[in-house]
Amino acid sequence: MKAISKPPPSFEAALQELEGIVQTLEGGGAPLEDSLKAYERGVSLLDYCQATLGQAEQKIRILDNGSLRDLARPATGSEGEAS
């Protein structure tokens, strides 16, 4: 029977735990069974992070009238005006 993993308390906590798992797996020093459990937890955390980001994007779309815009570009409207 598959154990249900505990959900992370926040997006930031999930990301931090996921980064730790990646470092552990990249190190290659863990036994195979531990590595498999860590990988499974990592997949669960990745799903959680992706879902959380998707929800945040949807909220932004709602707040921004259904579209996303590039926040790095300055707002238009004053183009062509002389200083």
C-alpha positions, 0 to 999 in steps of 0.5 A: 500500500502506498503511503500518503505523503504529508503536504508541505506547509507552503510553496516556499517550504515545498520548493526548499524541500525539493531543492534539498532532495535534488541535491541529495539525489545528485550527490548519489550517496544515498541507498537505492531505496532511500533514493526512490523514496526521495524521488517519489517525494520530489515528484509529489512536491513538484506536482504541488508547486506546479499546481500552486503556481497554476492557481496563482496564475489563474488569480492573476488572470482574473485580477488582470481581466483575463490576460497576463502581461509582461511585468518587465515592460513599462506601461504604454500610453505616454508614448509620443509625448514630448518631455 
